[in-house]
Amino acid sequence: MWTERVRTAALRHRVAVGVVWLLVLLLGGAVAVLGLGRLDQSFTASDGPGHRANLAVQERYGNGAAVAPLVAVVTWPDARDAQALADALERAAGPGARTVSYAATGDEGFLGADGRTEYALVYPAAGKPDLAGLTAVEEAAVTLRAGLRSALPGARVEVTGVLPLQHDSALAGPGAVALAAKAVCAVGLLLVLVLAFRSPLGVLAPLLLAAVTSVGALVLVEAVAGFTEISFVVVYLVPVTALVVAVHRRARPPGAAAARAAVTGGAAGAAACAVLALFPAAFLRSVGVAGLAVCAVGTAAALTLGPVVGPVVGPVVGPVVGPRAVPRPVRIPRALPGAGPVQGNRVLSASLPAVGLALLVLLTGAATQLRVGNPEARALVASGPARDGLDLLTAAGVPSGVLNPLEVLVPEGADAAAVAARAARVPGVLLAAAPADWHRPGSALVVVVPEAEPMTAAGAGTVTALRSALAGTGALVGGSGVVDRDLVDGVYGLLPYAVPSAALAAFGVLARRRGRGPAARAVLGGLLAAGASAGALVVLWQWGLAGAGAVTGWVPLVVGTFAFCVSLERSAGGPGRAGIVAAGAGALAVLAVGIGPQVELALLVSGFAAGAVVDALAAVPAWPHPRVHSDWSRPRGTIPSSIGDRDHRPDRSRHGT
């Protein structure tokens, strides 16, 4: 077979192969780092109506749009002094900033119920919806807080907002418990790999394969980003998928069967991801291109570099690999009075698939309750300056929806005040105002402050109702509050078409190589793995103690792609413990890196870990019993003399026999 010819050629030219992959690792790594700027860093859903509105606002006004504003909160010791706050904002916000408050509009929605608190919205001059712009807004929050406190010494002044809350979460750092958990996961990862490969040196092989796969895939993705929009989220998807797939492949018995399994799993994953890349949504295109690159580069590395590093780090030695691991043939009659342990094993092997399938189905059902959006403000950070501002705001009876206001772009010829009046009548709107200085040639801006945060059902309903109320006016509804709505409509609305198409592509590849039955089971398992991973996020973050209320929109897409590709890779290798090793390694690796107080990172990390655990759950029925090795293709009651068919026999030549 051609895979064996490639493997033989790689061994014959091992020095050249090693040099080529070393150059990929070193030079490719430098190219990948330099090329990160090509990736879209806005984390927004392109092509939706809100995205188009935000682009227009950004182009004409230079700030705001998809970037949530800073919220200055002031509690006066006695009577309010709205004009003093407005004057202080003008000095502290800096040139080019847009501000709106009670003094500018006279709208009592800017006032707290306690009679002493008021807030103002501040859009700093620099605030594009990319990483650099978000950093500028975070820095502006520090400057604004210091300036207002200096100008209003008699009042309590705090500055909060979505970005300051996220920034404080990142600065908090992991506590002692989190650091201990990270250390335990890191040690556990090393133990899993050492025990799996029976050699500290043997651990280097999957790590090396994962490294070259990650670097090569990122270089390909960045090359594609020169022609079309690719989201920065692929930076998270590529290395985790590469690691788990590399451990899968390295943990299999070496030889021609392992090479064929790598090609089968890689081709199925590549076909599915290629279909995703064809859909007209930036996030789907991004995860599709990234998955395709990982499958292609990973398969090439497994066929060429894998055989080369094997003799260097030593053979894979696992519980089902090598001649000593194969038990002598045992013939057990169908009805043997003394065969109680075997009957128990059969009961266990029959119940485990049912339990695993039930859990997968339940988690997949939970995924139907997924609420897409940034986590609620109260869940972003437990303490810090921004949290103090949020607590001060809510204590005064001001709803947290003010952190994500909407901006309505009113075209030339339309009456901005009339648009604001119409918006103010929409249910769920706290206030709507048309600041006198929010004008540019040919347009004006209206600020609309909702009561509920946009990721909640009430907040989403407010956005929908506002768009309906302003239909026919020519006004465009943008702002940070519409990004999640666009993601649901523009990306998740395509999933009923994208998911079956990708599944059919994977089925076509697997059916040709393994037959329709195994292909159908593998694809169904992959779909259940993807759905169950999203369901685990719902259970952990929407229903669990975390209480985030929503899951960051792009996280389930990344995690689902990871789970689907990893599940296909496991299925391509057939029954064995490789899937268990890979799942454990993947879960421990991401937890060791990502455990900490930053909510969005914790969301992503827990999603990856859930995907790995789901993969392990699906692989449980395939565990070979330590005493009774089963071959599903043989008659009941027969214990074969090998660990499987010829595709899974150990390569005895690697062990000198």
C-alpha positions in Angstrom: 0.0 0.0 0.0 1.2 3.5 -0.6 1.3 4.4 3.1 3.8 1.6 3.6 5.9 2.9 0.7 5.9 6.4 2.2 6.9 4.9 5.6 9.7 2.9 4.1 11.0 5.9 2.1 10.9 8.0 5.3 13.0 5.5 7.1 15.5 5.2 4.2 15.9 9.0 4.1 15.5 9.6 7.8 18.1 12.4 8.1 16.5 14.4 5.3 13.1 13.9 6.8 14.3 15.0 10.2 15.9 18.1 8.8 12.8 19.1 6.9 10.6 18.8 9.9 13.1 20.6 12.1 13.0 23.5 9.6 9.2 23.4 9.7 9.4 23.7 13.5 12.0 26.5 13.7 11.5 28.6 10.6 7.7 27.8 10.5 7.5 28.9 14.1 9.0 32.3 13.4 6.8 32.7 10.4 3.7 31.7 12.4 4.5 34.3 15.1 5.1 37.1 12.6 1.9 36.2 10.7 -0.5 36.3 13.6 -1.4 39.9 12.6 -3.0 38.5 9.5 -5.8 36.9 11.6 -8.9 38.8 12.3 -8.9 39.8 16.0 -12.3 41.3 16.2 -14.2 38.2 17.5 -17.3 39.5 15.8 -19.7 37.9 13.4 -19.2 39.3 9.9 -21.8 40.1 7.3 -24.7 40.5 9.8 -26.8 43.7 9.9 -25.2 44.7 13.3 -21.7 44.2 11.9 -22.5 46.4 8.9 -23.9 49.0 11.2 -20.8 48.8 13.5 -18.5 49.2 10.5 -20.3 52.3 9.5 -20.2 53.8 13.0 -16.5 53.0 13.3 -15.7 54.5 9.9 -17.6 57.8 10.6 -17.1 58.3 14.3 -13.8 56.4 15.0 -14.9 54.6 18.2 -17.8 52.8 19.9 -19.7 50.4 17.6 -18.8 46.8 18.6 -16.7 48.0 21.5 -18.6 48.4 24.8 -18.2 51.8 26.4 -16.7 52.7 29.8 -19.3 53.4 32.4 -18.4 56.1 34.9 -20.4 55.8 38.2 -20.5 58.6 40.7 -22.3 58.6 44.1 -22.5 62.1 45.6 -22.4 62.6 49.3 -25.4 64.9 49.3 -27.2 66.3 46.3 -26.2 65.4 42.7 -24.2 67.8 40.6 -24.7 66.6 37.0 -23.0 69.5 35.5 -19.8 69.0 37.6 -19.7 65.4 36.3 -20.2 66.6 32.7 -17.3 69.0 33.1 -15.1 66.4 34.6 -15.9 64.0 31.8 -14.9 66.5 29.2 -11.5 66.9 30.8 -10.8 63.3 31.8 -12.2 61.4 28.7 -9.5 62.9 26.4 -9.8 64.4 22.9 -11.9 62.6 20.5 -14.0 60.7 23.1 -17.8 60.6 23.0 -19.7 61.0 26.2 -23.3 61.0 27.2 -24.8 61.7 30.6 -27.8 63.2 32.4 -26.5 66.7 31.9 -26.3 66.3 28.1 -29.8 64.7 27.7 -31.9 65.3 30.8 -33.0 61.7 30.7 -33.6 60.3 34.2 -32.5 56.9 33.0 -29.0 58.0 33.8 -29.9 58.4 37.5 -30.0 55.8 40.2 -33.0 55.1 42.4 -31.1 56.2 45.5 -31.2 59.9 44.5 -27.4 60.3 44.8 -26.0 58.1 42.0 -25.6 58.8 38.3 -23.6 57.2 35.6 -22.3 58.3 32.2 -21.2 56.4 29.1 -17.7 57.1 27.7 -16.5 56.0 24.3 -12.7 56.6 24.2 -11.2 57.9 21.0 -9.2 54.7 20.4 -11.4 51.7 20.5 -11.4 49.5 17.4 -12.9 46.0 17.9 -9.5 44.2 17.8 -7.0 43.3 20.4 -5.0 46.6 20.1 -8.2 48.6 20.4 -9.5 46.7 23.4 -6.2 47.2 25.1 -6.5 51.0 24.4 -9.9 51.0 26.0 -8.6 49.2 29.1 -5.8 51.8 29.4 -8.4 54.6 29.0 -10.4 53.2 31.9 -7.4 53.7 34.2 -6.9 57.2 33.0 -10.6 58.1 33.2 -10.9 56.7 36.8 -7.9 58.8 38.0 -9.1 61.9 36.2 -12.6 61.8 37.6 -11.4 61.1 41.1 -9.1 64.0 40.9 -11.8 66.3 39.6 -14.6 65.1 42.0 -12.8 64.6 45.3 -15.9 64.8 47.4 -17.8 62.0 45.6 -17.2 58.3 45.2 -16.1 57.6 41.7 -15.8 54.2 40.0 -15.3 53.2 36.4 -16.7 49.9 35.1 -17.7 48.2 31.8 -17.4 45.0 30.0 -13.7 45.4 29.1 -12.6 46.7 32.5 -14.3 43.7 34.1 -12.6 41.3 31.7 -9.3 43.1 32.2 -9.5 42.8 36.0 -10.3 39.1 35.6 -7.1 38.6 33.6 -5.0 40.6 36.1 -6.4 38.7 39.1 -4.2 35.7 38.4 -4.8 32.2 39.8 -5.0 31.8 43.6 -3.3 29.2 45.7 -6.0 26.6 45.0 -5.9 27.2 41.2 -2.1 27.1 41.2 -2.2 23.8 43.0 -4.8 22.4 40.6 -2.6 23.5 37.6 0.4 21.8 39.1 -1.6 18.6 39.7 -2.8 18.6 36.1 0.7 19.2 34.8 2.1 16.4 36.8 -0.8 14.2 35.9 -0.2 14.9 32.2 3.4 13.8 32.5 2.4 10.6 34.4 -0.2 9.7 31.9 2.2 10.0 29.0 5.1 8.3 30.8 2.8 5.4 31.9 1.3 5.1 28.4 4.7 5.1 26.6 6.7 3.4 29.4 9.6 5.8 29.0 10.3 9.5 29.8 12.0 9.7 26.5 9.0 8.2 24.7 6.9 11.1 25.8 8.9 13.4 23.5 7.5 11.7 20.3 3.8 12.8 20.6 4.9 16.2 21.9 7.2 16.6 18.9 4.5 15.5 16.5 2.1 17.9 18.1 4.6 20.8 17.9 5.4 20.4 14.2 1.7 19.8 13.4 0.7 23.0 15.2 3.4 25.1 13.6 2.8 23.8 10.1 -1.0 24.2 10.4 -0.7 27.7 11.6 1.5 28.7 8.7 -1.0 27.3 6.3 -3.9 29.0 8.1 -2.1 32.4 8.0 -1.4 31.9 4.3 -5.1 31.4 3.7 -5.8 34.5 5.9 -4.0 36.6 3.2 -7.0 35.9 0.9 -10.0 35.6 3.2 -11.0 36.5 6.7 -9.8 34.0 9.3 -10.6 34.6 13.0 -8.0 34.6 15.7 -9.8 31.8 17.5 -7.9 29.2 15.4 -4.9 29.9 17.6 -6.7 28.0 20.3 -8.0 25.2 18.2 -4.9 24.2 16.4 -2.5 23.2 19.2 -5.0 21.4 21.3 -6.3 19.3 18.4 -2.8 18.6 17.2 -1.7 17.3 20.7 -4.7 15.0 21.2 -4.4 13.6 17.6 -0.7 13.1 18.0 -1.1 11.1 21.2 -3.9 9.1 19.6 -1.5 8.1 16.7 1.5 7.5 18.9 -0.3 5.3 21.3 -1.4 2.8 18.7 0.6 -0.3 17.9 3.2 0.7 15.3 3.2 -0.6 11.8 1.1 -0.4 8.6 -2.2 -0.6 10.4 -1.4 2.6 12.4 -0.4 4.4 9.2 -3.6 3.4 7.5 -5.6 4.5 10.6 -3.8 7.9 10.5 -4.7 8.4 6.9 -8.3 7.3 7.4 -8.9 9.6 10.4 -7.0 12.5 8.8 -8.8 12.2 5.5 -12.2 12.0 7.2 -11.5 15.0 9.4 -10.1 17.0 6.5 -13.1 16.3 4.3 -15.5 17.5 7.1 -13.5 20.6 7.8 -13.2 21.5 4.1 -17.0 21.5 3.9 -17.2 23.8 6.9 -14.7 26.2 5.3 -17.0 26.7 2.3 -19.9 28.2 4.3 -20.2 32.0 4.2 -19.6 32.7 7.9 -16.2 33.8 9.2 -16.2 31.6 12.3 -17.2 28.5 10.3 -14.7 29.2 7.6 -12.0 29.7 10.3 -12.5 26.5 12.2 -12.9 24.6 8.9 -9.6 25.9 7.5 -7.8 25.3 10.8 -9.2 21.7 11.1 -8.3 21.0 7.5 -4.7 22.2 8.1 -4.3 20.2 11.3 -5.5 17.0 9.6 -3.3 17.5 6.6 -0.1 18.4 8.4 -0.7 15.9 11.2 -1.2 13.0 8.7 2.0 14.0 6.8 3.9 14.2 10.1 2.6 10.8 11.2 3.6 9.1 8.0 7.0 10.6 7.7 8.3 11.9 11.0 6.6 9.3 13.1 8.6 6.3 11.8 11.8 8.4 12.1 11.5 9.4 15.7 10.2 5.9 16.8 13.6 4.2 16.9 15.1 7.3 18.6 12.7 7.5 21.5 12.1 3.8 21.7 9.1 1.6 20.6 5.6 2.2 21.8 5.1 -0.2 24.7 1.6 -0.4 26.0 -0.6 -3.0 27.6 -1.8 -4.3 24.3 1.4 -3.9 22.3 4.2 -6.4 21.8 4.4 -10.2 21.8 4.3 -10.5 25.6 1.0 -8.7 25.8 -0.8 -11.2 23.7 -2.3 -14.0 25.8 -2.2 -17.6 24.8 -5.3 -18.8 23.0 -8.1 -19.8 25.4 -11.2 -21.6 24.3 -14.2 -21.1 26.5 -17.4 -22.9 25.8 -20.6 -21.0 25.3 -22.2 -22.5 28.5 -19.5 -23.2 31.0 -20.7 -23.6 34.6 -17.5 -22.2 36.1 -17.2 -19.2 33.7 -18.7 -16.6 36.1 -16.0 -14.0 35.6 -16.4 -14.2 31.9 -20.1 -13.8 32.2 -19.5 -10.8 34.4 -17.2 -9.3 31.8 -19.9 -9.7 29.2 -22.5 -8.0 31.4 -20.0 -5.1 32.0 -19.1 -4.8 28.4 -22.8 -4.7 27.5 -23.7 -2.1 30.1 -20.8 0.3 29.5 -21.9 1.2 26.0 -25.5 1.9 27.2 -24.3 4.1 30.0 -21.9 6.0 27.8 -24.5 6.5 25.1 -27.1 7.7 27.6 -24.7 10.3 29.0 -23.8 11.4 25.5 -27.4 11.8 24.5 -28.3 13.7 27.8 -25.4 16.1 27.3 -26.4 16.6 23.6 -29.9 17.3 24.7 -28.5 20.0 27.1 -26.8 21.6 24.1 -30.2 22.6 22.7 -30.5 25.0 25.7 -27.2 26.8 24.8 -27.4 30.5 25.2 -24.7 32.2 23.1 -23.1 35.4 24.3 -20.5 37.0 26.6 -20.9 35.8 30.2 -23.0 38.1 32.3 -21.2 41.0 33.9 -21.5 39.6 37.5 -19.7 36.4 36.5 -16.7 38.1 34.9 -14.7 38.9 38.0 -15.4 38.6 41.8 -13.4 41.7 42.9 -11.4 44.6 41.7 -12.0 48.3 40.7 -14.3 47.4 37.8 -16.4 45.1 40.0 -16.6 47.9 42.6 -18.1 50.1 39.9 -20.6 47.4 38.9 -21.7 46.8 42.5 -22.1 50.6 43.0 -24.2 50.7 39.9 -26.5 47.8 40.7 -26.8 48.9 44.4 -28.3 52.2 43.1 -31.0 50.2 41.2 -29.4 50.7 37.7 -29.7 47.5 35.6 -26.6 45.8 34.2 -27.9 46.2 30.7 -26.3 49.7 30.6 -22.9 48.0 30.1 -23.9 47.0 26.6 -25.8 49.9 25.0 -26.9 50.0 21.4 -26.0 52.7 18.9 -28.5 53.6 16.2 -26.9 55.2 13.0 -29.5 57.6 11.7 -29.1 58.6 8.0 -29.1 62.1 6.6 -32.6 63.5 6.3 -34.0 61.5 9.2 -34.9 63.1 12.5 -32.6 61.7 15.2 -34.8 62.9 18.0 -37.8 61.2 16.5 -35.8 58.0 16.2 -34.8 58.2 19.8 -38.4 58.8 20.9 -39.6 55.7 18.9 -36.8 53.6 20.4 -37.6 54.8 23.9 -41.1 53.2 23.6 -39.7 49.7 22.9 -40.3 47.3 25.8 -37.0 46.6 27.7 -35.4 50.0 26.8 -34.2 52.0 29.8 -33.5 55.2 27.8 -32.9 56.4 24.3 -31.2 59.8 23.6 -29.8 61.8 20.6 -26.8 63.8 22.0 -26.5 67.1 20.3 -22.8 66.6 19.5 -23.1 63.1 18.1 -23.4 64.3 14.5 -21.2 63.8 11.5 -21.8 64.9 7.9 -24.6 62.7 6.6 -25.5 60.9 9.8 -26.3 61.2 13.5 -26.1 58.7 16.4 -28.7 57.7 18.9 -27.8 55.8 22.1 -30.2 53.2 23.3 -29.6 51.7 26.7 -31.4 48.3 27.4 -32.4 47.1 30.8 -31.2 43.5 30.3 -27.8 42.3 29.1 -27.9 41.1 25.4 -27.0 37.5 26.1 -30.2 37.0 28.2 -33.5 36.2 26.7 -34.9 39.6 27.6 -31.9 41.4 26.1 -32.2 39.5 22.9 -35.9 40.2 22.7 -35.1 44.0 23.2 -32.7 44.0 20.2 -35.2 42.2 18.0 -38.0 44.5 19.0 -35.9 47.6 18.5 -35.0 46.5 15.0 -38.7 46.0 14.2 -39.7 49.3 15.6 -37.1 51.2 13.5 -37.8 49.3 10.3 -38.5 51.7 7.5 -36.6 54.6 9.0 -33.3 53.7 7.3 -31.6 53.6 10.7 -29.0 50.9 11.4 -28.9 49.2 14.8 -25.3 48.6 16.0 -23.3 48.7 19.2 -21.8 46.1 21.5 -25.2 44.7 22.3 -25.9 43.3 18.8 -22.7 41.2 18.3 -24.2 38.2 20.1 -27.4 38.5 18.1 -25.5 38.6 14.8 -23.6 35.5 15.9 -26.7 33.5 16.6 -28.4 34.6 13.4 -25.4 34.6 11.0 -23.4 31.6 12.3 -25.6 29.3 14.3 -28.3 29.7 11.8 -26.1 27.9 9.3 -25.4 25.0 11.6 -28.5 23.0 10.5 -26.9 23.0 7.0 -23.2 22.9 7.8 -23.2 20.0 10.3 -25.0 17.5 8.1 -22.9 18.5 5.1 -19.7 18.0 7.1 -20.9 14.7 8.5 -21.8 13.4 5.0 -18.3 14.3 3.8 -16.7 12.4 6.6 -19.0 9.5 6.0 -18.0 9.3 2.4 -14.4 9.0 3.2 -14.9 6.5 6.0 -17.4 4.4 4.1 -14.9 3.9 1.2 -12.1 2.7 3.5 -14.0 0.9 6.3 -17.5 0.2 5.1 -20.9 1.9 5.6 -21.7 0.4 9.0 -18.5 1.4 10.8 -18.5 4.8 9.0 -22.0 5.5 10.1 -21.1 4.6 13.7 -18.0 6.8 13.6 -19.8 9.8 12.2 -22.7 9.5 14.7 -20.1 9.2 17.5 -18.4 12.4 16.2 -21.7 14.3 16.1 -22.6 13.1 19.6 -19.1 14.1 20.9 -19.5 17.6 19.4 -23.0 18.0 20.8 -22.1 16.6 24.2 -19.2 19.0 24.5 -21.5 21.9 24.0 -23.9 20.4 26.4 -21.2 20.1 29.0 -20.6 23.8 28.6 -24.3 24.5 29.3 -24.3 22.3 32.4 -21.1 23.8 33.8 -21.6 27.5 32.9 -25.3 28.1 32.5 -26.8 25.8 35.0 -23.8 25.1 37.3 -22.1 27.0 40.1 -20.3 29.3 37.7 -23.5 31.1 36.9 -22.2 32.8 33.7 -25.6 32.8 32.2 -24.2 32.3 28.7 -21.4 30.8 26.8 -19.1 32.9 24.7 -20.4 32.5 21.1 -17.3 31.2 19.3 -16.3 28.7 22.1 -18.9 25.9 21.2 -17.8 26.2 17.5 -14.1 25.6 18.4 -14.8 22.9 21.0 -17.3 21.1 18.7 -14.8 21.0 15.8 -12.2 19.7 18.2 -14.4 17.0 19.6 -15.6 15.9 16.1 -12.1 15.6 14.6 -10.8 13.8 17.7 -13.7 11.4 17.7 -13.1 10.5 14.0 -9.4 10.0 14.7 -10.3 7.6 17.5 -12.8 5.7 15.5 -10.3 5.3 12.6 -8.0 3.3 14.9 -10.5 0.8 16.0 -10.9 -0.5 19.6 -8.0 0.2 21.9 -6.7 2.3 24.8 -5.2 4.9 22.6 -8.3 7.0 22.8 -8.2 6.9 26.6 -4.6 8.0 26.8 -5.2 10.8 24.3 -8.3 12.0 26.1 -6.6 12.1 29.4 -3.6 13.9 28.0 -5.7 16.5 26.3 -7.9 17.2 29.3 -4.9 17.5 31.7 -2.9 19.7 29.2 -5.6 22.3 28.7 -6.5 22.4 32.4 -2.8 22.8 33.4 -2.6 25.8 31.1 -6.0 27.4 31.6 -7.2 27.0 35.1 -7.6 30.5 36.6 -10.0 33.4 37.2 -10.3 34.6 33.6 -13.8 33.5 32.7 -13.6 33.4 28.9 -10.3 31.4 29.0 -11.9 29.1 31.6 -14.9 28.6 29.3 -12.6 27.6 26.5 -10.4 25.3 28.6 -13.4 23.6 30.2 -14.9 23.0 26.7 -11.7 21.4 25.5 -11.5 19.3 28.6 -15.1 18.3 28.2 -14.5 17.3 24.6 -11.6 15.1 25.6 -13.6 13.5 28.4 -16.4 12.8 26.0 -14.0 11.2 23.7 -12.8 9.0 26.6 -16.4 8.2 27.5 -17.1 7.1 23.9 -13.9 4.9 24.0 -14.8 3.1 27.2 -16.7 0.2 25.6 -13.6 -0.5 23.5 -11.3 -1.1 26.4 -9.9 -4.6 26.3 -10.4 -6.5 29.5 -7.1 -7.4 31.1 -7.9 -11.1 31.1 -10.3 -11.6 28.3 -9.3 -10.0 24.9 -12.3 -9.9 22.7 -12.5 -9.7 18.9 -15.9 -8.5 17.8 -15.6 -10.3 14.5 -15.2 -13.8 16.0 -17.9 -16.2 17.4 -19.0 -15.7 20.9 -17.1 -17.7 23.5 -13.9 -17.7 21.5 -10.9 -15.8 22.8 -8.6 -15.1 19.9 -4.8 -15.5 20.0 -4.2 -11.9 18.8 -5.5 -8.5 19.9 -7.5 -7.9 16.8 -7.4 -8.3 13.1 -4.3 -7.7 11.0 -4.8 -3.9 11.1 -4.2 -4.0 14.9 -1.5 -6.6 15.2 1.7 -5.4 16.7 4.6 -4.9 14.4 6.9 -7.6 15.8 9.8 -6.4 13.7 10.0 -3.3 16.0 10.6 -5.7 18.9 13.2 -7.8 17.3 11.0 -10.9 16.7 
